[in-house]
Every structure is written in C-alpha cells, then in structure tokens.
C-alpha cells in the first residue's frame, strides 16, 4: 500500500480556493494549484489520520514494522497481521515480564504462535523458618516445553533463539519441542 499516489483522492483543503480573489477566475492558476492538490492530498489525508497510524490495532500493515521498532517488539512479516498487531500492542507489558516463566510463555505465543509451559525456576529456594534445614537442591535448569499452536508447526531454531534472549543469564534453559500438548503427568 502506498500513500504517495491515491488515484482520485480529493484534497480537503484545495489550494485554488484559498488563493486571493484575483486568481479565482485565472485558469492557469487554478490548473496549477489543482496539480499541487493531487500531490498534497495524500499528505493531508495521512496527517488527518495520524492518530490511527500510531495505534497498532488499526495502523496500515506496512507501518507495523515501524511501530514494532518503537516498542522493541519482534516483527516477522510472514506471520498473520492480526498476530503481529497483538505483539506490538502487548510488547510493553511483555517487557515487564521479561525473565519470568509467564513472560517466556507469552513471548513465544506472540512471536511464533506456539503454546509453551515452563517448569523449574532456575535455582531459587528459601526457608521461612529460622534455623531450619536447607531446602532440597533444586535442578540447575529450566525446562521449556513447546508445542504447535494454530500454525501447526514449530520452528525449533526460532524457539531456541527466543528462549536464549528471554531467559535470565544465570539460568540454563532446556527446550523440548512436543508434537502436541504434554500429557497430564500426575499433576
């Protein structure tokens, strides 16, 4: 889509009508300004609707990449526009959850459209009782299980890339790609 040349788009502010009365009947001046109106009409239309360009829910799809760069959201032009819009809308919220299991699950869902679950917390344990025995040793790694969403497939390389980017540096994250949702293992 291009806002540069919209055939037949009328100008809301025709220059010929704003000229002094001396030029109102001047054929050359009216034709010349009409040519400028054709060039300026898309500019005025864009400026009149600027608020819509800055709202990821209604912006033209070619502006989504630009808006995504403003909020640090991943932009994959191969994903459906609806999912890309959702990723831009939720990007700031997702940055707040960065480094958490919830943030990782939502990040994978928004970026790739896959389902995920995170088990293990990377080794944080404590006791509320003074002088109590130390808590049991926690596993050193976090397990991230991923299975297909609406797309029906999982891009394992992209999953690992996102997990590496969103997991805290001190945490070892292991990724398992499953063909479907995990079975209920006595939970």
C-alpha positions, 0 to 999 in steps of 0.5 A: 500500500502506498500513500504517495499516489491515491488515484482520485483522492480529493484534497480537503483543503484545495489550494485554488480556493484559498488563493486571493480573489484575483486568481479565482477566475485565472485558469492557469492558476487554478490548473496549477494549484489543482496539480499541487492538490493531487500531490498534497492530498495524500499528505493531508489525508495521512496527517488527518489520520495520524492518530490511527497510524500510531495505534497498532490495532488499526495502523496500515500493515506496512507501518507495523514494522515501524511501530514494532521498532518503537516498542522493541517488539519482534516483527516477522512479516510472514506471520498473520497481521492480526498476530503481529498487531497483538505483539506490538500492542502487548510488547510493553507489558511483555517487557515487564515480564521479561525473565519470568516463566509467564513472560517466556510463555507469552513471548513465544505465543506472540512471536511464533504462535506456539503454546509453551509451559515452563517448569523449574525456576532456575535455582531459587529456594528459601526457608521461612523458618529460622534455623531450619534445614536447607531446602532440597537442591533444586535442578540447575535448569529450566525446562521449556516445553513447546508445542504447535499452536494454530500454525501447526508447526514449530520452528525449533531454531526460532524457539531456541533463539527466543528462549536464549534472549528471554531467559535470565543469564544465570539460568540454563534453559532446556527446550523440548519441542512436543508434537502436541500438548504434554500429557497430564503427568500426575499433576 
